[in-house]
Amino acid sequence: MKTMQVNESVDALVEYKEGRAFPVLRAIKWQGRRVDFATRPKIERATNTLLYRFDEGLTRYGVRFEVGRQRWFLEGIDDSGITDFPPPAWRRGE
């Protein structure tokens, strides 16, 4: 897939913790499937927007939260870190 710009509204599973200035994003639902986030995101703050960047294995996700509208958007997915594995030794004749 490499890099894919999405910019689609998504449902988000978030947690609000006392003392935190922003919600903790746990998962999104996109195209009928749930994407869980186990890693901690890098969060970029703008005037009315929070941008969450996750590195999940070899795939990166960008998820935007529009604070004023209280809506979440999947901005893009990048799995360019994923490569094809070499064939097993028995297929290479070793």
Phi, psi and omega in degrees: 000324185063234181256133181227120174280129185247299181052052179241145176295139180226157170276142183234141172259113184234163177231132176256120181250142179299135179087354178266139182278350184213157179290150176268116181276121182258324184196161172229157173245120184221128180052043176078003178235154181260132177247112179269143179249117181263337183269167176274135181276161165269130184243126176253131181254137172233183185306306182238019187219145169241132178247118180262126177243119182249140169249103180251098184065237180261009181246137178248141178236142172241120182235128183252136175246118177268107189298312183298323181268349183054048181231148180249144180224135170277112182280317182189166178228138178227112176243030180294347176283348180276128179238161176286134178283147178295153179296155178299158184305321182295335178277340180271357179083019181272000000 
